[in-house]
Amino acid sequence: MIGNTDAVKVLDSKRGNSVFVATMNANNVGFGLPSISSNDALDFPISGAMSKASSVGLGLALAQPDRKIMVLDGDGSLLMNLGTLVTLSNKAPKNMYHFLFNNGVYAVTGGQPTPGASKIDWEDMAKGAGYAAVFSFDNLEDLTTGIDAVLASEGPVFIHLEITPEVEETPVAFRPRPRRSVQTAFRELPEALTKG
């Protein structure tokens, strides 16, 4: 399995001018994108809209066809919006990369197991929905050596990552807040997109 922070670091190291649409653990202040982002002006956090990262990412991919859009999704989050797999495949954005951080639990709400965690075949679901390419990684070394092939593929691309569960135990009211919120991103992202 891959550590959450390690996975985000690999993706961030290859992002270039890509927009990151991150949710749940991938967007956790303690071990996600906000703690290591190299270009937070192009980060679009979807922390308050569980299950909508892929939908927002699709909109950005269609609006910015010359820029890679990298969605950092959670398994519990995607379970709430499975129809997005078909919608995404139907729209077929060549510039969209849908990373699924599969840790098998609802890590930000106490570690409850996600329904069907041991039964779901995410790669088959993505293939069946019609994604142009599907990858799966269960260790950091393979992700590190395989990320270039992933990002060279024409989208939409689905990338299943087996992530070590890291459960957030701090009560919501006492958790550190990221500098960028959804509201901040809505205000700042349009200008960042015009700068290249």
N, C-alpha and C positions, 0 to 999 in steps of 0.2 A: 504494500500500500504506500501511497505518497502522502507526505505531510502537506497540509493545506497551504502553509506559508511557502514551502518549497515549490509547489505547483504554481502558485501565483508569481513567484520570482522568475521561474522559467518563462512563463507567458509574458511577463513584463519585460524581460530581457530581449524579447523578439518583437515587441509591439511596434516599433517605429512610430508612425503617426496614426496608428489604429485607435479607434474609440473602444474603450472597455465599458460594457454594460454589466455591472456586477450586482449580485444579490446574495443574501444569506451568508454562509461562512466565507465565501470568496470575497465578501465585502466587510467582514468583521474587522473592527479597528485593531484588535489584538493580534490576529493571525491571518489577515486578509489584505486586500488591495490597499486600503488606506495607509497601512504600516510600511509599504515598500514601493508605492507607485513612483515611477520615474517621470510621469507626465500627467499629474492630476488634473490639469486643465482639460484633458481628453477622457477623464473618467466620468461615467454617468451612473451613480449609485442608485439602485432600486431597492433600498432597504425597507421602505414602508409599503411596498406593493408586491408582496410575495406572489410568485408565479408569473409576473408580467415582464421579467427581464427579456425573455425571448421575443415577446410581442413588441416591446420597445426597440430591441435590437433589429428586428425586421424592418420597422419603420425607418430607423436610421440607415440601414443598409440600402433600402430603396431610395432614400433621399440623398445618400452620399455614395453613389456607385463606384467612384474611383478611390475609395478609402476602405480598408479592412475594418469590419465591425466584429469585435470579439465579445461574445456573450459568456459570462461566467455564471452559470446557473447551478442550482442545487437540486438534488433528487426529490426532496419533499416539495420543493417549489414547482418543479416541472410536472410532478404528479397532479398538481392542481390545475394544470393547463395543457393536458396532453394533445388537445386539438391543434395546438400551435405547431406540432411536428408536421402535420399535413398542410396547414396553411403556409408554413415556411417552405416546404418542398414545392408546393404549387406555385408560389411566387418566385422561387428559384434564384435568390440573390447570389451572384457569383462571388461576392465579397464578404459573405457571412460565415463565421466560425463559431459554432455552438458547443462550448465546453461544459460538460456535465460533471460537477463535483459530487460524486456519489459516495457518501459516507454511511448510508443506511440508517441515519437517524435525523430527527429534528434537533440539530445541535444547538440552535440559539434559543430553544424553549425548554431545555432540560434533558435532552437525549432520548426522547421517546422513539422507538423504532418506526421507520416509515412503513406504511402498508406494503406488503409483498416484497420487502427489501431483499429477501433471499431467493425470490422467484423471478423477478423482472429481468428480462434480457433487453437492456437498453439499446445495444447495437442492432439487434433484430428489429426492434421497434423503429429505429431511425431508418434502417434500410427499407423496411416495409412501407414507411411513410414516403420514401422517395428521395432522401438526401443523396446528393451527388457522390459523396465519399463519407466513409465511416472509419474511425480509428478508435483503438482502446489501449490504455496504458495502465499498468498496475504497479509500476515501480519508477522511481525518479530517473534512473539511468536510461531506460528506454524512452521516457518522455523527453529527456534532454537531447538524446540523439535523434529522436523522431520528429521533433517539433518543426524542423525546417520542411520536411516532406508534407506535414499537415498544412502549413501555411503556403506551400507551393500548389496545393490542390485547389481546383476550382469549386466554389461553393454551390449550394450550401453544404458545409462540412459539419459533421457531428463527431465530437471527441469525448469519449467516455473515460473519465479518470476515477480510479479506485482510490478514495481518500481516507486516511486514518481519521476516525471520529475524534473531534476535539469539542467537547461540550462546554458551552458558555454557562457558567454557574452564577455569575454576578447578576443580581436582580436588575431588571431593565432600567429602573430609575437611577442606578448607580454606575451604569456602564459608561465608559468614555465615549464621547460623541466625535464623529469624524468632522474634519474641517468642511468637507463637501457633503451637502445634503442634496436631495432631489431638487429642492428649490434653488440651491446654489447652481447646480448643474444646468437647470433650465435657463438661468440668467446668463451663465458664463460660456456654456458650450457653443452657442452660435458664433460668438466672436472667435473662439479657439478654432472652430472649423474653417473660418475664412483665412486663418494664418497659415494654412497648409498642414 
